[in-house]
């Protein structure tokens, strides 16, 4: 069995949902026509996606090893792991702006600033925070117009999903399994819970006032979800088969009625960014099939 510390590290690498804090600078004006656009280092996969979405990909000169989308980002210099960038690498690249989400150690952020490097923090706790984050990135990178357009589209899409969900007479109970050894899921304050709500479901983890938490097979049986969504790739046995074989789970509605799902692109659900509407739409399809 994996140790909890190992799991927590994995969650940090994959979820990127604890994106909190305020921008450390306020002098974020859009670039004037003809001015040189700033060079950028992104310290989070979610931020990297937004940088490319607003059209600032050519300005990106550094990324973390966890930044893997879009494909062209593979050509960008790696400056370290998510939450643990190399100060030496950052200093050697000397970017105009470093965009970060949540570092493993906030002292690292202070050290970055002590090097004289400009640091901007991007704050996202729920899907509704994404439009503002995209606009912030558009402003600091000099791509405000495109950022505004994308942000408006996402805001409109979120409103549409919320309106559709509000008309439902019944919301299927959803268990979103983030990891299987031990079992981890999202609580009421998690980003994934908000996604499920937008999609028209009820997150069984809302019974726990936490962001993400370790749970037990017995708890899931008691909650009796209508839908089980596995957000990981099972190593030897397909996740659907593995879940179905768990002792006592044959009594769960989702198992009895064959509504266990896997093989997701988990970055759509665990990474707050410009593809958020795709993730909600995919979850919504599961609700409609229920």
Residue frames as qw, qx, qy, qz and C-alpha x, y, z in Angstrom:
[[0.000, 0.889, 0.459, 0.000, 0.00, 0.00, 0.00],
 [0.375, 0.564, -0.048, 0.734, 1.26, 3.48, -0.79],
 [0.337, -0.359, -0.479, 0.727, 2.16, 5.71, 2.10],
 [0.089, 0.876, 0.445, -0.162, -0.09, 8.78, 2.57],
 [0.189, -0.736, 0.216, 0.614, 2.84, 11.11, 1.95],
 [0.285, -0.061, 0.738, 0.609, 3.43, 9.55, -1.45],
 [0.168, 0.635, 0.735, 0.167, -0.21, 9.90, -2.30],
 [0.055, -0.883, -0.228, 0.406, -0.30, 13.52, -1.24],
 [0.231, -0.490, 0.466, 0.699, 2.62, 14.26, -3.50],
 [0.229, 0.249, 0.815, 0.470, 0.80, 12.59, -6.38],
 [0.066, 0.803, 0.585, -0.094, -2.27, 14.68, -5.66],
 [0.143, -0.773, 0.074, 0.614, -0.20, 17.84, -5.71],
 [0.230, -0.242, 0.666, 0.667, 1.19, 16.88, -9.10],
 [0.089, 0.345, 0.843, 0.404, -2.17, 15.95, -10.58],
 [0.028, -0.743, -0.644, 0.179, -4.87, 17.98, -8.90],
 [0.265, 0.125, 0.075, 0.953, -3.45, 21.46, -8.85],
 [0.234, -0.693, -0.567, -0.378, -6.66, 22.48, -7.23],
 [0.473, -0.714, -0.306, 0.415, -5.30, 24.21, -4.18],
 [0.440, 0.373, 0.156, 0.802, -4.47, 27.29, -6.26],
 [0.288, -0.873, -0.385, 0.084, -4.79, 30.02, -3.67],
 [0.496, -0.393, -0.005, 0.775, -3.25, 33.32, -2.81],
 [0.245, 0.917, 0.180, -0.257, -3.06, 36.78, -4.27],
 [0.658, 0.618, -0.018, 0.429, -0.97, 38.34, -6.96],
 [0.619, -0.478, -0.125, 0.610, 2.26, 39.70, -5.54],
 [0.227, -0.092, 0.225, 0.943, 2.25, 42.58, -8.01],
 [0.291, 0.700, 0.529, -0.381, -0.38, 45.12, -8.96],
 [0.120, 0.668, -0.310, -0.666, 1.41, 46.83, -11.86],
 [0.462, 0.125, 0.838, 0.261, -0.16, 44.54, -14.47],
 [0.399, 0.639, 0.009, -0.657, -1.00, 46.67, -17.48],
 [0.832, 0.423, 0.349, 0.079, -1.64, 45.31, -20.96],
 [0.535, -0.206, 0.374, 0.729, 1.27, 45.66, -23.34],
 [0.305, 0.742, 0.005, -0.597, 1.05, 48.69, -25.63],
 [0.831, 0.534, 0.148, 0.048, 1.16, 48.07, -29.39],
 [0.526, 0.743, -0.307, 0.276, 4.72, 47.72, -30.58],
 [0.350, -0.711, 0.545, -0.274, 6.17, 46.99, -27.16],
 [0.373, 0.295, -0.879, 0.029, 8.19, 43.86, -26.46],
 [0.813, -0.370, -0.225, -0.390, 6.04, 41.15, -24.94],
 [0.393, -0.652, 0.592, -0.265, 7.35, 39.69, -21.67],
 [0.517, 0.209, -0.830, -0.022, 9.04, 36.31, -21.42],
 [0.729, -0.394, 0.118, -0.547, 7.30, 33.88, -19.08],
 [0.232, 0.168, -0.945, 0.156, 8.01, 30.88, -16.89],
 [0.723, -0.327, -0.174, -0.583, 5.00, 28.84, -15.77],
 [0.025, -0.342, 0.861, -0.375, 5.22, 26.81, -12.57],
 [0.522, 0.148, 0.716, -0.440, 1.93, 24.91, -12.91],
 [0.236, 0.187, 0.848, 0.435, 0.27, 22.83, -15.66],
 [0.143, 0.769, 0.608, -0.135, -3.02, 24.73, -15.31],
 [0.043, -0.826, 0.074, 0.557, -1.22, 28.03, -15.86],
 [0.258, -0.270, 0.703, 0.605, 0.69, 26.67, -18.84],
 [0.254, 0.482, 0.806, 0.232, -2.59, 25.72, -20.52],
 [0.068, 0.893, 0.360, -0.262, -3.95, 29.22, -19.95],
 [0.217, -0.638, 0.357, 0.647, -0.76, 30.82, -21.28],
 [0.222, 0.017, 0.793, 0.567, -1.15, 28.95, -24.56],
 [0.166, 0.655, 0.737, -0.001, -4.89, 29.57, -24.67],
 [0.033, 0.897, 0.176, -0.404, -4.49, 33.35, -24.60],
 [0.663, 0.724, 0.010, 0.192, -1.84, 33.21, -27.33],
 [0.162, -0.895, 0.408, -0.080, 1.28, 33.70, -25.21],
 [0.978, -0.089, 0.151, 0.116, 2.85, 30.31, -25.89],
 [0.681, 0.561, -0.114, 0.456, 5.71, 31.84, -27.88],
 [0.088, -0.803, 0.311, -0.500, 6.66, 33.86, -24.80],
 [0.867, -0.460, 0.141, -0.134, 7.00, 30.78, -22.58],
 [0.415, 0.663, -0.603, 0.155, 10.67, 30.01, -21.91],
 [0.084, 0.252, -0.884, 0.384, 10.30, 27.71, -18.90],
 [0.758, -0.264, -0.247, -0.542, 7.86, 25.16, -17.45],
 [0.544, -0.412, 0.676, -0.277, 7.65, 22.38, -14.87],
 [0.019, 0.173, -0.957, -0.233, 8.01, 18.70, -15.70],
 [0.292, 0.389, 0.815, -0.315, 4.27, 18.32, -14.98],
 [0.385, 0.621, 0.002, -0.683, 3.32, 20.76, -17.75],
 [0.395, -0.038, 0.852, 0.342, 2.34, 18.47, -20.63],
 [0.303, 0.650, 0.668, 0.198, -0.41, 20.28, -22.56],
 [0.839, 0.481, -0.006, -0.255, -0.54, 21.41, -25.31],
 [0.953, 0.072, 0.101, 0.275, 1.91, 19.12, -27.09],
 [0.503, 0.707, -0.126, 0.481, 4.21, 21.94, -28.21],
 [0.416, -0.846, 0.239, -0.233, 5.08, 22.69, -24.60],
 [0.951, -0.176, 0.118, 0.226, 7.39, 19.67, -24.67],
 [0.647, 0.507, -0.023, 0.569, 9.89, 21.87, -26.52],
 [0.163, -0.872, 0.124, -0.445, 10.05, 24.37, -23.66],
 [0.334, 0.394, -0.697, 0.497, 12.86, 24.22, -21.07],
 [0.700, -0.533, -0.473, -0.051, 11.97, 22.37, -17.84],
 [0.035, 0.676, -0.381, 0.629, 12.84, 24.35, -14.70],
 [0.091, -0.200, 0.830, -0.513, 11.99, 21.66, -12.14],
 [0.160, -0.374, -0.912, -0.047, 9.05, 19.73, -10.73],
 [0.297, -0.690, -0.343, -0.564, 5.71, 21.26, -9.82],
 [0.612, -0.778, -0.100, -0.105, 6.15, 23.06, -6.51],
 [0.712, -0.526, 0.251, 0.391, 9.94, 22.59, -6.57],
 [0.591, 0.791, -0.032, 0.155, 11.49, 24.77, -9.28],
 [0.760, -0.082, -0.056, 0.643, 15.24, 25.15, -9.55],
 [0.123, -0.922, -0.081, 0.358, 16.25, 28.63, -8.41],
 [0.393, -0.425, 0.515, 0.632, 19.44, 28.35, -10.43],
 [0.335, 0.347, 0.736, 0.475, 17.48, 27.56, -13.58],
 [0.055, 0.889, 0.453, -0.039, 15.05, 30.42, -12.99],
 [0.255, -0.819, 0.140, 0.495, 17.90, 32.85, -12.48],
 [0.405, -0.194, 0.634, 0.629, 19.69, 31.67, -15.60],
 [0.249, 0.556, 0.698, 0.377, 16.56, 32.09, -17.73],
 [0.105, -0.281, -0.185, 0.936, 15.80, 35.47, -16.12],
 [0.070, 0.571, 0.724, 0.381, 12.18, 35.66, -17.31],
 [0.098, -0.378, -0.010, -0.921, 10.21, 38.89, -17.17],
 [0.651, -0.303, 0.158, -0.678, 7.39, 37.15, -15.28],
 [0.159, 0.064, -0.979, 0.109, 7.09, 33.93, -13.29],
 [0.652, -0.245, -0.159, -0.700, 3.52, 32.66, -13.04],
 [0.190, 0.105, -0.940, 0.263, 2.87, 30.29, -10.16],
 [0.611, -0.454, -0.467, -0.450, -0.08, 28.61, -8.49],
 [0.704, -0.653, 0.147, -0.237, 0.79, 26.94, -5.22],
 [0.402, 0.567, -0.687, 0.211, 4.38, 26.09, -4.36],
 [0.771, -0.229, -0.582, 0.120, 5.14, 23.13, -2.11],
 [0.531, -0.453, -0.326, 0.637, 6.95, 25.56, 0.19],
 [0.121, 0.960, 0.238, 0.086, 5.97, 29.23, 0.23],
 [0.455, -0.720, 0.271, 0.449, 9.53, 30.01, 1.28],
 [0.579, 0.140, 0.564, 0.571, 10.41, 29.04, -2.28],
 [0.217, 0.836, 0.411, 0.290, 8.21, 31.87, -3.51],
 [0.296, -0.936, 0.043, 0.184, 9.99, 34.29, -1.23],
 [0.606, -0.365, 0.462, 0.535, 13.35, 33.10, -2.52],
 [0.487, 0.507, 0.528, 0.476, 12.19, 33.69, -6.08],
 [0.014, 0.965, 0.211, 0.155, 11.30, 37.27, -5.21],
 [0.516, -0.757, 0.217, 0.337, 14.60, 37.74, -3.39],
 [0.642, 0.025, 0.489, 0.590, 16.34, 36.94, -6.67],
 [0.065, 0.449, -0.125, -0.882, 14.67, 40.04, -8.08],
 [0.028, -0.154, -0.837, -0.525, 12.34, 38.05, -10.32],
 [0.465, -0.041, 0.044, -0.883, 8.77, 39.22, -10.83],
 [0.028, -0.126, -0.989, 0.069, 6.26, 36.69, -9.55],
 [0.522, -0.100, -0.113, -0.839, 2.51, 36.56, -10.24],
 [0.197, 0.058, 0.945, -0.255, 0.24, 34.14, -8.37],
 [0.439, -0.112, -0.527, -0.719, -2.88, 32.85, -10.08],
 [0.307, -0.037, 0.734, -0.605, -5.78, 32.06, -7.75],
 [0.604, -0.049, -0.534, -0.590, -8.34, 29.36, -8.64],
 [0.319, -0.129, 0.809, -0.477, -10.50, 27.52, -6.12],
 [0.581, 0.404, 0.653, -0.270, -13.59, 26.77, -8.22],
 [0.485, 0.384, 0.593, 0.516, -14.45, 26.71, -11.94],
 [0.079, 0.935, 0.338, 0.073, -16.03, 30.16, -11.57],
 [0.381, -0.790, 0.205, 0.434, -12.55, 31.56, -10.77],
 [0.689, 0.081, 0.498, 0.521, -11.14, 30.48, -14.13],
 [0.358, 0.815, 0.306, 0.338, -12.38, 33.45, -16.22],
 [0.225, -0.967, 0.121, 0.010, -10.69, 35.94, -13.86],
 [0.689, -0.437, 0.449, 0.364, -7.48, 33.90, -13.89],
 [0.639, 0.392, 0.465, 0.471, -7.43, 33.86, -17.68],
 [0.142, 0.949, 0.148, 0.241, -7.97, 37.61, -17.78],
 [0.477, -0.820, 0.260, 0.183, -5.13, 38.10, -15.30],
 [0.706, -0.137, 0.512, 0.470, -2.79, 36.04, -17.47],
 [0.474, 0.682, 0.399, 0.388, -3.94, 37.94, -20.55],
 [0.100, -0.994, -0.011, -0.047, -3.16, 41.23, -18.86],
 [0.517, -0.711, 0.396, 0.265, 0.35, 40.36, -17.67],
 [0.659, -0.017, 0.601, 0.452, 1.33, 38.69, -20.95],
 [0.071, 0.409, -0.290, -0.862, -0.08, 41.37, -23.26],
 [0.145, -0.143, -0.846, -0.493, -2.96, 39.36, -24.71],
 [0.251, 0.178, 0.553, -0.774, -5.94, 40.97, -23.00],
 [0.570, 0.219, -0.213, -0.763, -8.34, 40.90, -25.96],
 [0.604, 0.089, -0.761, -0.219, -8.06, 37.17, -26.58],
 [0.170, -0.036, -0.839, 0.516, -8.11, 36.46, -22.85],
 [0.381, 0.152, 0.306, -0.859, -11.33, 38.47, -22.47],
 [0.651, 0.168, -0.441, -0.595, -12.93, 36.52, -25.29],
 [0.515, 0.043, -0.853, 0.073, -11.99, 33.13, -23.81],
 [0.016, -0.059, -0.701, 0.711, -12.99, 34.19, -20.31],
 [0.506, 0.132, 0.072, -0.849, -16.39, 35.39, -21.50],
 [0.669, 0.111, -0.620, -0.395, -17.01, 32.12, -23.35],
 [0.385, -0.010, -0.863, 0.326, -16.14, 30.08, -20.27],
 [0.174, 0.091, 0.509, -0.838, -18.30, 32.25, -18.00],
 [0.621, 0.129, -0.192, -0.749, -21.23, 31.86, -20.40],
 [0.619, 0.090, -0.766, -0.147, -20.70, 28.11, -20.57],
 [0.184, -0.030, -0.809, 0.557, -20.63, 27.80, -16.79],
 [0.392, 0.120, 0.267, -0.872, -23.85, 29.79, -16.54],
 [0.673, 0.125, -0.465, -0.562, -25.47, 27.48, -19.08],
 [0.504, 0.023, -0.853, 0.137, -24.43, 24.34, -17.21],
 [0.017, 0.064, 0.655, -0.753, -25.63, 25.82, -13.91],
 [0.529, 0.117, 0.006, -0.840, -29.00, 26.71, -15.43],
 [0.681, 0.084, -0.642, -0.341, -29.45, 23.22, -16.88],
 [0.368, 0.005, -0.846, 0.385, -28.52, 21.62, -13.56],
 [0.203, 0.024, 0.456, -0.866, -30.95, 23.83, -11.65],
 [0.652, 0.067, -0.218, -0.723, -33.85, 22.42, -13.66],
 [0.465, 0.083, -0.881, -0.026, -33.16, 18.81, -12.67],
 [0.714, -0.485, -0.073, -0.500, -35.66, 17.17, -10.35],
 [0.905, -0.391, 0.151, 0.075, -33.10, 14.60, -9.23],
 [0.218, 0.802, -0.555, 0.007, -29.32, 14.65, -9.17],
 [0.942, 0.019, -0.327, 0.074, -27.54, 11.28, -9.38],
 [0.585, -0.756, 0.284, 0.074, -25.09, 10.60, -6.56],
 [0.701, 0.619, -0.309, 0.175, -21.51, 10.53, -7.85],
 [0.731, -0.585, 0.247, 0.249, -18.40, 9.00, -6.33],
 [0.543, 0.784, -0.278, 0.114, -15.32, 10.38, -8.05],
 [0.877, -0.390, 0.121, 0.253, -12.37, 8.16, -7.13],
 [0.191, 0.922, -0.334, -0.043, -9.15, 10.11, -7.47],
 [0.211, 0.511, -0.826, 0.108, -6.91, 7.31, -6.24],
 [0.852, -0.161, -0.360, -0.344, -7.48, 3.70, -5.26],
 [0.860, -0.181, -0.379, 0.289, -4.75, 2.73, -2.77],
 [0.128, 0.398, 0.810, -0.412, -5.88, 4.11, -0.41],
 [0.163, 0.696, 0.624, 0.316, -9.19, 5.50, -1.64],
 [0.160, -0.340, -0.132, 0.917, -9.23, 9.27, -2.11],
 [0.158, 0.675, 0.631, 0.349, -12.05, 11.52, -3.23],
 [0.113, 0.339, -0.018, 0.934, -13.08, 15.17, -3.18],
 [0.115, -0.474, -0.700, 0.522, -14.97, 16.80, -0.32],
 [0.153, 0.842, 0.508, -0.102, -17.43, 19.67, -0.33],
 [0.061, -0.897, 0.125, 0.421, -14.75, 22.34, -0.85],
 [0.571, -0.171, 0.619, 0.511, -12.99, 20.55, -3.72],
 [0.214, 0.415, -0.421, -0.778, -12.73, 21.69, -7.31],
 [0.139, -0.039, -0.931, -0.336, -14.06, 18.31, -8.46],
 [0.087, 0.490, 0.774, -0.392, -17.19, 18.70, -6.33],
 [0.232, 0.597, 0.042, -0.767, -17.97, 21.94, -8.14],
 [0.189, 0.252, -0.737, -0.597, -17.52, 20.21, -11.51],
 [0.041, -0.260, -0.965, -0.002, -19.97, 17.48, -10.50],
 [0.143, 0.589, 0.516, -0.605, -22.50, 20.11, -9.40],
 [0.242, 0.509, -0.296, -0.772, -22.24, 21.98, -12.71],
 [0.186, 0.126, -0.880, -0.419, -22.72, 18.67, -14.54],
 [0.665, -0.235, -0.249, -0.664, -25.95, 17.98, -12.69],
 [0.731, -0.117, -0.662, 0.118, -24.75, 15.46, -10.12],
 [0.539, -0.781, 0.138, -0.285, -24.40, 15.31, -6.35],
 [0.437, 0.489, -0.686, 0.316, -20.92, 14.57, -5.04],
 [0.791, -0.462, -0.401, -0.029, -21.19, 12.04, -2.20],
 [0.609, 0.016, -0.343, 0.715, -17.99, 13.56, -0.81],
 [0.113, -0.601, -0.042, -0.790, -19.94, 16.72, 0.03],
 [0.738, -0.587, -0.317, -0.101, -20.77, 14.99, 3.31],
 [0.736, -0.344, -0.106, 0.574, -17.19, 15.83, 4.35],
 [0.079, 0.996, 0.024, -0.026, -16.11, 19.46, 4.74],
 [0.558, -0.492, 0.442, 0.501, -12.66, 19.04, 3.29],
 [0.356, 0.638, -0.428, -0.533, -10.98, 19.58, -0.04],
 [0.735, 0.239, -0.611, -0.172, -9.69, 16.03, -0.64],
 [0.537, -0.485, 0.561, -0.402, -9.70, 13.18, 1.84],
 [0.215, 0.187, -0.957, -0.064, -8.91, 9.51, 2.31],
 [0.727, -0.139, 0.103, -0.665, -11.97, 7.32, 2.70],
 [0.355, -0.189, 0.910, -0.104, -12.90, 3.65, 3.14],
 [0.202, -0.105, -0.844, -0.485, -14.73, 1.05, 1.03],
 [0.117, -0.480, -0.824, 0.277, -17.36, 0.82, 3.76],
 [0.070, 0.524, 0.195, -0.826, -18.10, 4.54, 3.56],
 [0.225, 0.205, -0.559, -0.771, -18.65, 4.33, -0.21],
 [0.198, -0.269, -0.931, -0.148, -20.99, 1.36, 0.28],
 [0.056, -0.549, -0.630, 0.546, -23.00, 3.35, 2.82],
 [0.131, 0.490, -0.071, -0.859, -23.23, 6.39, 0.52],
 [0.564, 0.368, 0.738, 0.044, -24.39, 4.09, -2.33],
 [0.087, 0.516, -0.271, -0.808, -23.50, 6.23, -5.38],
 [0.748, 0.529, 0.299, -0.267, -25.41, 5.98, -8.65],
 [0.670, 0.703, -0.172, 0.165, -22.25, 6.69, -10.66],
 [0.698, -0.558, 0.245, 0.375, -18.60, 5.85, -10.01],
 [0.553, 0.811, -0.136, 0.131, -15.94, 7.71, -12.00],
 [0.822, -0.371, 0.125, 0.413, -12.31, 6.56, -11.65],
 [0.237, 0.961, -0.131, -0.046, -9.80, 9.32, -12.38],
 [0.308, -0.653, 0.673, 0.162, -6.68, 7.15, -12.62],
 [0.704, 0.379, -0.545, -0.253, -5.21, 4.46, -14.83],
 [0.868, -0.363, 0.309, -0.140, -5.25, 1.06, -13.15],
 [0.078, -0.673, 0.698, 0.230, -1.89, -0.66, -13.55],
 [0.141, -0.155, 0.967, 0.147, -2.85, -4.30, -14.09],
 [0.132, 0.486, 0.864, 0.023, -6.62, -4.69, -14.12],
 [0.029, -0.508, -0.347, -0.788, -9.02, -2.18, -15.74],
 [0.109, -0.130, 0.473, -0.864, -10.42, 0.13, -13.08],
 [0.679, -0.119, -0.167, -0.706, -14.00, -0.87, -13.88],
 [0.808, -0.035, -0.586, -0.044, -13.23, -4.53, -13.28],
 [0.379, 0.138, -0.642, 0.652, -11.19, -3.77, -10.17],
 [0.316, -0.172, 0.279, -0.890, -13.96, -1.68, -8.61],
 [0.769, -0.100, -0.321, -0.543, -16.60, -4.29, -9.42],
 [0.737, 0.025, -0.657, 0.156, -14.60, -6.97, -7.56],
 [0.002, 0.378, -0.550, 0.745, -14.35, -5.09, -4.27],
 [0.238, -0.292, -0.903, 0.209, -16.04, -7.01, -1.44],
 [0.013, 0.587, 0.598, -0.545, -19.50, -5.67, -0.71],
 [0.084, 0.388, -0.201, -0.895, -19.51, -3.26, -3.64],
 [0.039, -0.216, -0.863, -0.455, -21.85, -5.53, -5.60],
 [0.073, -0.664, -0.703, 0.245, -24.61, -3.94, -3.50],
 [0.064, -0.493, 0.016, 0.867, -23.78, -0.41, -4.69],
 [0.570, 0.670, 0.346, -0.326, -26.26, 0.92, -7.26],
 [0.276, 0.787, -0.418, -0.360, -23.52, 2.06, -9.66],
 [0.140, -0.350, 0.916, 0.137, -21.99, -1.43, -9.65],
 [0.499, 0.293, 0.787, -0.215, -25.30, -3.28, -9.92],
 [0.528, 0.754, 0.310, -0.239, -26.39, -1.15, -12.88],
 [0.753, 0.212, 0.300, 0.546, -23.01, -1.01, -14.65],
 [0.163, 0.950, 0.088, 0.253, -22.36, 2.70, -14.23],
 [0.624, -0.599, 0.222, 0.450, -18.66, 2.60, -13.44],
 [0.571, 0.810, 0.009, 0.132, -16.50, 4.72, -15.75],
 [0.619, -0.545, 0.267, 0.498, -12.77, 5.05, -16.31],
 [0.599, 0.213, 0.418, 0.649, -10.20, 5.96, -18.99],
 [0.061, 0.968, 0.232, -0.071, -10.75, 9.69, -18.50],
 [0.477, 0.481, -0.161, 0.718, -8.29, 12.40, -19.44],
 [0.482, -0.639, -0.499, 0.332, -8.00, 13.37, -15.79],
 [0.311, -0.095, -0.017, 0.946, -6.40, 16.70, -16.63],
 [0.184, -0.466, -0.456, -0.735, -9.86, 17.85, -17.74],
 [0.600, -0.640, -0.428, -0.216, -11.18, 17.28, -14.23],
 [0.721, -0.522, -0.198, 0.410, -8.21, 17.77, -11.92],
 [0.461, -0.078, 0.131, 0.874, -6.57, 20.75, -13.64],
 [0.152, 0.823, 0.381, -0.392, -8.39, 24.11, -13.50],
 [0.273, -0.303, 0.455, 0.792, -7.94, 25.71, -16.89],
 [0.341, 0.323, -0.258, -0.844, -9.36, 26.68, -20.28],
 [0.384, -0.002, -0.841, -0.380, -10.70, 23.17, -21.00],
 [0.228, 0.022, 0.727, -0.647, -13.04, 23.20, -18.00],
 [0.661, 0.236, 0.054, -0.711, -16.19, 23.16, -20.13],
 [0.606, 0.274, -0.708, -0.238, -15.01, 19.97, -21.86],
 [0.154, 0.098, -0.899, 0.398, -14.66, 18.26, -18.50],
 [0.412, 0.160, 0.492, -0.750, -18.10, 19.34, -17.32],
 [0.676, 0.297, -0.289, -0.610, -19.67, 18.25, -20.61],
 [0.476, 0.210, -0.853, -0.031, -18.11, 14.80, -20.27],
 [0.042, 0.055, 0.822, -0.565, -19.43, 14.44, -16.73],
 [0.520, 0.225, 0.162, -0.808, -22.83, 15.69, -17.86],
 [0.619, 0.215, -0.622, -0.429, -23.01, 12.88, -20.40],
 [0.255, 0.025, -0.926, 0.279, -22.55, 10.39, -17.56],
 [0.272, 0.189, 0.548, -0.768, -25.48, 12.01, -15.75],
 [0.600, 0.277, -0.197, -0.724, -27.66, 11.82, -18.84],
 [0.531, 0.171, -0.810, -0.181, -26.83, 8.13, -19.27],
 [0.084, -0.085, 0.823, -0.555, -27.89, 7.51, -15.68]]
